[in-house]
Amino acid sequence: MILYPNPTHENIYIDMRDFVEKTGLVEVFNGLGQKITERNYLSFPSAPVVFKVNDFTNGMHTVSIKVENYKRIIKKFVVNNL
């Protein structure tokens, strides 16, 4: 799983090509651990998934990805709205 760009101010892209056609859940949390958004996938696409982050607060955020039959994947990213 690749998450880019980091830091960001508009969009975050999550490349899930290793899990194409697997089911899973993507959750995004703010620096306080509060869930901001989530998406369920019946089949992860081959193209990167996009989350708009321009309305997120500045600072560290966490992406949590749970893919069927895999351990949870956690990645951090920074939102820097100028």
N, C-alpha and C positions, 0 to 999 in steps of 0.2 A: 504494500500500500504506500503510495506516494502522495503527500499533501503539499501543495504549492499555490501561490508564492507565500513565503513566510519571511518577514512580516507582510501584511496585506492591508488594504483599505477599502476594497470594493467587493471582490469575490475570492472565495477559496475553492480550489479544485482538488478533488480526491480521486486519484487514479486507482481503480480497483481491478485492474486487468487480471491479476492473479486469482480473482474470485468470480470471474465472469460466469453467469448462469447459476450462481449459488444464491440462496436466500440470506437476508441479513437485515440488520438494523444499524442506522447511523444516527448518533446523538451528538449534539453540540452543547457544551456547558460553558458558562462564563467563569470568571476568576473566583466567584463565591461558591461555585459548584451547583448553581441553579441551571436547570435545563432550559435552553433557549429554543431549540427546535429538534425535531427528530423526523426521520424518514424510514419507512419499511420498504424493503425491496424483495419482490418475489424472485427476481433475477437481476443480479448486478450487471449493468451495461459494460460494454467494452470501452466506451468513451468515458472520460472523467466526469464525475458528478459535480455539480456546481452549487455552492451555497452563497447567497448574497450576504455580505457582512457589513455593508456600509452603514447600517443602523445599529450595529453592535457597539458597545462601549469600548473605549481604548483599553488595551491591556491583554493579558494572557487568557486564552480560551483553550478548551480541550475538546477533541473529537474522540468519541468512543465508538468503535465498530465491532459488532458481534456478527460473525459469519457462521453459518451452520457448520458444526463439527470442528470448529477452530476456537482457540482461545481468543478472548477479547483483545482488540488492538487499540492502544491509546496513543494519540499524537497531540502535541501542543502546538498552538500557533498564536501569533501576536497580531492584534488589530491596532493600526496606527492611523486613525482619521486625523488628517492635518487640520 
